[in-house]
Amino acid sequence: MLKPIKTLAFWLVFLGTGLLYQLALVFSFLRVSNPIERQRAAQRGRLHWSAWTMRWFFSVPPLSALQAAAARLPEQFILVCNHRSNLDPLFVFVIGRPLVFLSKKSVLKAPVIGRWMRLCGDIAVNRSEKSSREKSLQAMRESLNRGSSLLVFPEGTRQADPEVPLGSFKDGAFALAAETGVPLVALVLHNTHQVWTKGSLFLNFLPLKSLLSEPIVSQGRTPNALKEETVEKMMKMIQSLRE
């Protein structure tokens, strides 16, 4: 009985505070005319919203450790993360660093969450359409040129098989890193698929485990070399979290 009650409480707090944060942003935008500054303000608000919600419902020490590790990252980076649960983006934003998120087009249409993403300048992609993929790649390039950091789930979709550590990686993030010289950073989340198991209505409030890599130098390297190094690092990180 406790699980459905706690799950309901989570969604009420998450969506309710999300609406309040967005309302506060609308008022703050009255004093900010620059669209880039508006995006950065929305990104900062999303970070506070995510961290506040997570601290209420999940173990605080692991979240604090993730934030401390992220504070040492360079000013700009491309964050690549494994993907096991629909809650993964919310966990990632706990790092406390503004990010532009590459997401499925359908997610940007979701209530509350989708509105946040549009305010933050997140990028939509329909991976089944070549034109959409090319358009999203150009939008990511423009975000990097403006000094933003990116969040990409290179598997492209959730990996549902618990026996498969990582799915196949798409090339986009690595091509952009090689092209722009922006360093890559690998983040591995553990147990998120157990927090919200596929097909379940209820959440399991387990401690989040994660590992964040040191920056991966991208200047003068090929996309394939960057992808291979990132996969190797993430496989080792996953193994470390499983032990």
DRENDO-1510 file (C-alpha; in Angstrom, 1 decimal, always signed):
<recs>
REC; n; res; u; v; w
REC; 1; MET; +0.0; +0.0; +0.0 .
REC; 2; LEU; +2.9; +2.4; +0.7 .
REC; 3; LYS; +4.3; +2.2; -2.8 .
REC; 4; PRO; +1.2; +3.6; -4.6 .
REC; 5; ILE; +0.8; +6.3; -2.0 .
REC; 6; LYS; +4.5; +7.3; -2.3 .
REC; 7; THR; +4.3; +7.2; -6.1 .
REC; 8; LEU; +1.3; +9.4; -6.1 .
REC; 9; ALA; +3.0; +11.8; -3.8 .
REC; 10; PHE; +6.1; +11.9; -6.0 .
REC; 11; TRP; +4.1; +12.8; -9.1 .
REC; 12; LEU; +2.0; +15.4; -7.3 .
REC; 13; VAL; +5.1; +17.1; -5.9 .
REC; 14; PHE; +7.0; +16.8; -9.2 .
REC; 15; LEU; +4.3; +18.1; -11.4 .
REC; 16; GLY; +3.0; +20.7; -8.9 .
REC; 17; THR; +6.4; +22.2; -8.2 .
REC; 18; GLY; +7.1; +22.1; -12.0 .
REC; 19; LEU; +4.1; +24.2; -12.7 .
REC; 20; LEU; +5.0; +26.7; -9.9 .
REC; 21; TYR; +8.6; +27.0; -11.2 .
REC; 22; GLN; +7.3; +27.7; -14.7 .
REC; 23; LEU; +4.9; +30.3; -13.4 .
REC; 24; ALA; +7.8; +32.0; -11.6 .
REC; 25; LEU; +9.8; +31.8; -14.8 .
REC; 26; VAL; +7.1; +33.6; -16.8 .
REC; 27; PHE; +7.2; +36.5; -14.4 .
REC; 28; SER; +11.0; +36.6; -14.4 .
REC; 29; PHE; +11.0; +36.7; -18.2 .
REC; 30; LEU; +9.2; +40.1; -18.0 .
REC; 31; ARG; +12.6; +41.5; -17.0 .
REC; 32; VAL; +14.7; +39.5; -19.6 .
REC; 33; SER; +14.3; +40.1; -23.3 .
REC; 34; ASN; +17.4; +38.1; -24.5 .
REC; 35; PRO; +16.2; +34.7; -25.7 .
REC; 36; ILE; +19.5; +33.0; -24.7 .
REC; 37; GLU; +19.3; +34.5; -21.2 .
REC; 38; ARG; +15.7; +33.2; -21.0 .
REC; 39; GLN; +16.9; +29.7; -21.9 .
REC; 40; ARG; +19.7; +29.8; -19.4 .
REC; 41; ALA; +17.3; +30.9; -16.7 .
REC; 42; ALA; +14.9; +28.1; -17.6 .
REC; 43; GLN; +17.8; +25.6; -17.5 .
REC; 44; ARG; +18.9; +26.8; -14.0 .
REC; 45; GLY; +15.3; +26.5; -12.8 .
REC; 46; ARG; +15.1; +22.9; -14.1 .
REC; 47; LEU; +18.2; +22.0; -12.2 .
REC; 48; HIS; +16.8; +23.3; -9.0 .
REC; 49; TRP; +13.4; +21.6; -9.6 .
REC; 50; SER; +15.0; +18.3; -10.3 .
REC; 51; ALA; +17.5; +18.4; -7.4 .
REC; 52; TRP; +14.7; +19.4; -5.0 .
REC; 53; THR; +12.3; +16.7; -6.1 .
REC; 54; MET; +15.0; +14.0; -6.0 .
REC; 55; ARG; +16.2; +15.0; -2.5 .
REC; 56; TRP; +12.7; +14.6; -1.2 .
REC; 57; PHE; +12.2; +11.1; -2.5 .
REC; 58; PHE; +15.6; +9.5; -3.0 .
REC; 59; SER; +18.8; +9.1; -0.9 .
REC; 60; VAL; +20.6; +12.4; -0.6 .
REC; 61; PRO; +24.3; +11.3; -0.2 .
REC; 62; PRO; +24.6; +9.8; -3.7 .
REC; 63; LEU; +22.9; +12.8; -5.3 .
REC; 64; SER; +25.3; +15.1; -3.4 .
REC; 65; ALA; +28.3; +13.1; -4.6 .
REC; 66; LEU; +27.1; +13.4; -8.2 .
REC; 67; GLN; +26.8; +17.2; -7.8 .
REC; 68; ALA; +30.3; +17.4; -6.3 .
REC; 69; ALA; +31.8; +15.4; -9.2 .
REC; 70; ALA; +30.0; +17.6; -11.8 .
REC; 71; ALA; +31.2; +20.8; -10.2 .
REC; 72; ARG; +34.8; +19.9; -11.3 .
REC; 73; LEU; +33.8; +19.5; -15.0 .
REC; 74; PRO; +35.0; +22.1; -17.6 .
REC; 75; GLU; +32.8; +25.0; -18.5 .
REC; 76; GLN; +31.5; +23.3; -21.6 .
REC; 77; PHE; +31.1; +19.6; -22.4 .
REC; 78; ILE; +29.0; +17.0; -24.1 .
REC; 79; LEU; +27.5; +14.6; -21.5 .
REC; 80; VAL; +26.7; +11.1; -22.8 .
REC; 81; CYS; +24.7; +8.9; -20.5 .
REC; 82; ASN; +23.3; +5.3; -20.6 .
REC; 83; HIS; +19.5; +5.0; -20.7 .
REC; 84; ARG; +17.4; +2.5; -18.7 .
REC; 85; SER; +14.4; +4.5; -17.5 .
REC; 86; ASN; +12.1; +7.3; -18.4 .
REC; 87; LEU; +13.2; +9.0; -15.2 .
REC; 88; ASP; +16.9; +9.1; -16.3 .
REC; 89; PRO; +16.8; +12.8; -17.5 .
REC; 90; LEU; +15.4; +13.9; -14.2 .
REC; 91; PHE; +18.3; +12.1; -12.4 .
REC; 92; VAL; +20.8; +13.6; -14.8 .
REC; 93; PHE; +19.7; +17.2; -14.1 .
REC; 94; VAL; +20.7; +16.7; -10.5 .
REC; 95; ILE; +24.3; +17.4; -11.6 .
REC; 96; GLY; +23.6; +21.1; -11.3 .
REC; 97; ARG; +25.1; +22.1; -14.6 .
REC; 98; PRO; +22.9; +23.7; -17.3 .
REC; 99; LEU; +22.3; +21.4; -20.2 .
REC; 100; VAL; +20.6; +21.4; -23.6 .
REC; 101; PHE; +18.9; +18.0; -24.0 .
REC; 102; LEU; +18.5; +16.0; -27.2 .
REC; 103; SER; +15.1; +14.2; -26.9 .
REC; 104; LYS; +12.5; +12.4; -28.8 .
REC; 105; LYS; +10.0; +14.8; -30.5 .
REC; 106; SER; +7.0; +13.2; -28.6 .
REC; 107; VAL; +8.5; +14.1; -25.2 .
REC; 108; LEU; +8.5; +17.8; -25.9 .
REC; 109; LYS; +4.7; +17.6; -26.4 .
REC; 110; ALA; +4.2; +16.1; -22.9 .
REC; 111; PRO; +2.4; +18.3; -20.3 .
REC; 112; VAL; +4.6; +20.2; -17.8 .
REC; 113; ILE; +7.8; +18.4; -18.8 .
REC; 114; GLY; +7.5; +19.3; -22.5 .
REC; 115; ARG; +6.9; +22.9; -21.6 .
REC; 116; TRP; +10.0; +23.0; -19.5 .
REC; 117; MET; +12.0; +21.5; -22.3 .
REC; 118; ARG; +10.8; +24.1; -24.8 .
REC; 119; LEU; +11.7; +26.9; -22.4 .
REC; 120; CYS; +15.2; +25.4; -22.0 .
REC; 121; GLY; +15.8; +25.2; -25.7 .
REC; 122; ASP; +16.0; +21.4; -25.8 .
REC; 123; ILE; +16.3; +19.8; -29.2 .
REC; 124; ALA; +13.7; +17.4; -30.7 .
REC; 125; VAL; +14.5; +14.6; -33.0 .
REC; 126; ASN; +12.5; +12.0; -34.8 .
REC; 127; ARG; +15.2; +9.3; -35.5 .
REC; 128; SER; +13.1; +7.6; -38.1 .
REC; 129; GLU; +13.4; +10.7; -40.4 .
REC; 130; LYS; +16.7; +11.6; -41.9 .
REC; 131; SER; +15.7; +15.3; -42.3 .
REC; 132; SER; +14.9; +15.4; -38.6 .
REC; 133; ARG; +18.2; +13.9; -37.6 .
REC; 134; GLU; +20.1; +16.4; -39.8 .
REC; 135; LYS; +18.1; +19.3; -38.4 .
REC; 136; SER; +18.7; +18.2; -34.8 .
REC; 137; LEU; +22.4; +17.8; -35.5 .
REC; 138; GLN; +22.6; +21.4; -36.8 .
REC; 139; ALA; +20.6; +22.6; -33.7 .
REC; 140; MET; +23.1; +20.8; -31.4 .
REC; 141; ARG; +26.0; +22.4; -33.3 .
REC; 142; GLU; +24.5; +25.9; -32.9 .
REC; 143; SER; +23.9; +25.3; -29.1 .
REC; 144; LEU; +27.6; +24.3; -28.8 .
REC; 145; ASN; +28.6; +27.4; -30.7 .
REC; 146; ARG; +26.6; +29.5; -28.2 .
REC; 147; GLY; +28.6; +28.0; -25.4 .
REC; 148; SER; +25.9; +25.5; -24.1 .
REC; 149; SER; +26.7; +22.0; -22.9 .
REC; 150; LEU; +24.7; +19.1; -24.3 .
REC; 151; LEU; +23.0; +16.0; -22.8 .
REC; 152; VAL; +22.8; +13.1; -25.2 .
REC; 153; PHE; +21.6; +9.5; -24.6 .
REC; 154; PRO; +23.7; +7.9; -27.5 .
REC; 155; GLU; +21.7; +4.6; -27.3 .
REC; 156; GLY; +18.8; +6.6; -28.7 .
REC; 157; THR; +16.2; +4.7; -26.7 .
REC; 158; ARG; +15.9; +2.8; -23.4 .
REC; 159; GLN; +17.9; -0.4; -23.1 .
REC; 160; ALA; +15.2; -2.8; -21.8 .
REC; 161; ASP; +17.3; -6.0; -21.5 .
REC; 162; PRO; +19.0; -6.1; -18.1 .
REC; 163; GLU; +21.6; -8.5; -19.5 .
REC; 164; VAL; +22.8; -5.9; -22.0 .
REC; 165; PRO; +25.1; -3.3; -20.3 .
REC; 166; LEU; +24.9; -0.8; -23.3 .
REC; 167; GLY; +23.0; -0.7; -26.5 .
REC; 168; SER; +24.6; +0.4; -29.8 .
REC; 169; PHE; +25.6; +4.1; -29.8 .
REC; 170; LYS; +24.6; +6.6; -32.4 .
REC; 171; ASP; +27.4; +8.7; -33.9 .
REC; 172; GLY; +26.0; +12.3; -33.5 .
REC; 173; ALA; +27.5; +13.3; -30.2 .
REC; 174; PHE; +31.0; +11.9; -31.1 .
REC; 175; ALA; +30.9; +13.6; -34.5 .
REC; 176; LEU; +30.1; +16.9; -32.9 .
REC; 177; ALA; +32.8; +16.5; -30.3 .
REC; 178; ALA; +35.4; +15.7; -33.0 .
REC; 179; GLU; +34.2; +18.7; -35.1 .
REC; 180; THR; +34.1; +21.3; -32.3 .
REC; 181; GLY; +36.8; +20.1; -29.9 .
REC; 182; VAL; +34.3; +20.2; -27.0 .
REC; 183; PRO; +35.2; +17.4; -24.5 .
REC; 184; LEU; +33.0; +14.5; -23.8 .
REC; 185; VAL; +32.0; +13.3; -20.3 .
REC; 186; ALA; +30.5; +9.9; -19.6 .
REC; 187; LEU; +27.8; +9.4; -17.0 .
REC; 188; VAL; +26.6; +6.0; -15.9 .
REC; 189; LEU; +23.4; +5.6; -13.9 .
REC; 190; HIS; +22.7; +2.4; -12.1 .
REC; 191; ASN; +19.4; +0.9; -10.8 .
REC; 192; THR; +17.2; +3.5; -12.6 .
REC; 193; HIS; +15.4; +0.7; -14.4 .
REC; 194; GLN; +14.5; -0.7; -11.0 .
REC; 195; VAL; +13.2; +2.6; -9.8 .
REC; 196; TRP; +10.6; +2.7; -12.6 .
REC; 197; THR; +10.3; -0.8; -14.2 .
REC; 198; LYS; +8.9; -0.9; -17.7 .
REC; 199; GLY; +5.2; -1.4; -17.7 .
REC; 200; SER; +4.7; -0.6; -14.0 .
REC; 201; LEU; +2.6; +2.2; -12.6 .
REC; 202; PHE; +4.5; +2.4; -9.4 .
REC; 203; LEU; +8.0; +3.6; -8.5 .
REC; 204; ASN; +10.5; +1.9; -6.3 .
REC; 205; PHE; +12.4; +4.5; -4.2 .
REC; 206; LEU; +15.9; +3.0; -4.2 .
REC; 207; PRO; +19.1; +4.9; -3.8 .
REC; 208; LEU; +20.5; +6.2; -7.0 .
REC; 209; LYS; +24.0; +5.0; -8.0 .
REC; 210; SER; +26.1; +6.8; -10.6 .
REC; 211; LEU; +29.6; +7.4; -11.8 .
REC; 212; LEU; +30.9; +10.4; -13.8 .
REC; 213; SER; +34.1; +10.1; -15.9 .
REC; 214; GLU; +36.9; +12.6; -16.2 .
REC; 215; PRO; +36.6; +14.7; -19.5 .
REC; 216; ILE; +37.6; +12.8; -22.6 .
REC; 217; VAL; +39.7; +15.0; -24.8 .
REC; 218; SER; +38.2; +15.3; -28.3 .
REC; 219; GLN; +40.5; +17.7; -30.2 .
REC; 220; GLY; +42.3; +16.1; -33.1 .
REC; 221; ARG; +40.5; +12.8; -32.7 .
REC; 222; THR; +38.1; +11.0; -35.0 .
REC; 223; PRO; +34.4; +10.2; -34.0 .
REC; 224; ASN; +35.1; +6.5; -34.1 .
REC; 225; ALA; +38.0; +6.8; -31.7 .
REC; 226; LEU; +35.9; +8.9; -29.3 .
REC; 227; LYS; +33.0; +6.5; -29.5 .
REC; 228; GLU; +35.3; +3.5; -28.8 .
REC; 229; GLU; +36.9; +5.2; -25.8 .
REC; 230; THR; +33.6; +6.3; -24.4 .
REC; 231; VAL; +32.1; +2.8; -24.7 .
REC; 232; GLU; +35.1; +1.3; -23.0 .
REC; 233; LYS; +35.0; +3.7; -20.1 .
REC; 234; MET; +31.3; +3.3; -19.6 .
REC; 235; MET; +31.5; -0.5; -19.7 .
REC; 236; LYS; +34.1; -0.3; -16.9 .
REC; 237; MET; +32.0; +2.1; -14.9 .
REC; 238; ILE; +29.0; -0.2; -15.2 .
REC; 239; GLN; +31.0; -3.1; -14.1 .
REC; 240; SER; +32.3; -1.1; -11.1 .
REC; 241; LEU; +28.7; -0.2; -10.0 .
REC; 242; ARG; +27.5; -3.8; -10.3 .
REC; 243; GLU; +30.3; -5.2; -8.0 .
</recs>
